[in-house]
Amino acid sequence: MSEYKDCITENKTIRTNAEKTESKTNTISTINTTHAEEMPEYFGEKLQKSSCHGEEKRHENGCGHRAWLEIDRKALAHNVRLFQRLLPDTCQLMPAVKAQAYGLGAVPVAKELSRLGIRAFCVASAAEGVELREHGITGEILILGYTAPEQFALLHRYQLTQTVVDFAYAKQLNQSDRPVHVHIAVDTGMHRIGERSEHFAELCAMFQMKRLVIDGIFSHLCVSDGQNPTDQVYTKAQAECFREIVEHLEAQGYHCGKKHLLASYGIFSYPEYAWEYARVGVALYGTLSDDVDTKTIGKELRPVFSMKARVASVRDLKAGETAGYGRAFHAEKESRIAVITIGYADGVPRCLSNGKGQVLIHGQRAPIVGRICMDQALIDVSALADAENVAAGDVVTLIGTDGEETLTAADMAEAAGTITNEILSRLGSRLERYVSGE
């Protein structure tokens, strides 16, 4: 999360005493909500570009950085067009740019999406929404998670739309001193957030609350990625439940606003349940949760990013020598290893140590050996056809393509025993982000 000091909104600097004394803090609490400038229009176009960290950068072979992500704007545009083709014209994309746009960088990704005509986004927290506003992102920004009452002032100040997570929370929001724009979450079977669908009286009561400006209503499908009949029946039951709730509310004279149900898997598998918004998430970035789904359901997706680092040093080991923490790598024969400038603090899972993970170098695969460190890792380049030419400064690809070889985020997730969503969302904040694909 970028720091908020020296950010410019409406060409005026928001710099408070709290920020001066706690400039190392990245939380939303560093913003003084009493003295910040008011935004002139809800969802207006008058927000100015910020001078904060997060502006997009162009790249040329990493610009000398130790480790970085390359964001392919052409691939992102392709995926946007793909989802727009899958959905009816009446449905707009509301991309999830939470968790730094699944690790790729919320600001550069949101700016690219804005250039592509996207006018609605969803985030997980008020802090994420504020960061987008302070970097000039306009349009609707829906907070999908909980915002503490102490931060309700930020919702108005930064023109953020808050999810009503349940009836009790609706009553808290209704105590605000100003109108609060909200989307109501309805629990149709996931049992995570939202007022239960059978609590119709409570749902109606929300529409009667004077401080709530209800701009939308939504639910979430919990097994739309499932291919078995049981999951499909459950998903259809959720969708039907949501439809009935909307119809009953509107029959009572309540205007539900923008309605949305589908996320990434739902768009592919159940486009008939599209409403006014579709909350596309990980799929927008070119992958689904695992390799099988990416190659089947998501076969038309294009990977949006590559993850790269450099060789820092190369050394030859004699047979019997060891390397790394715990002497975990044991050279059974004369070996050539390279130290690369990336580690688990950058998002490389430590469980890929000792040969479980791979990288690409000189268009060839090389195993990660020994224990992955916080900032560095070791790779064995002994088997490369040109091992003797590996040198400091060479580019190493952990996710992406080098020559004829490709390693995907799904490959890394499978090797780590997890899903791509986790791999992406844990990409480290110190990785530089570059926009490519002019």
Secondary structure, 3 states (H helix, E strand, C coil): CCCCCCEEECCEEECCHHHHHCCCCCCHHHCCCCCCCCCCCCCCCCCCCCCCCCCCCCCCHHHHCCEEEEEEHHHHHHHHHHHHHHCCCCCEECCECHHHHHCCCHHHHHHHHHHCCCCEEEECCHHHHHHHHHCCCCCEEEECCCCCHHHHHHHHHCCCEEEECCHHHHHHHCCCCCCEEEEEEEECCCCCCCEECCCHHHHHHHHCCCCEEEEEEECCCCCCCCCCHHHHHHHHHHHHHHHHHHHHHHHCCCCCCEEECCCHHHHHHCHHHCCCEECCCHHHHCCCCCHHHHHCCCCCCCCCEEEEEEEEEEEEECCCCEECHHHCEECCCCEEEEEECCCHHHCCCHHHCCCCCEEEECCEEEEEECCCCCCCEEEECCCCCCHHHCCCCCEEEEEEEECCEEECHHHHHHHHCCCHHHHHHCCCCCCEEEEECC
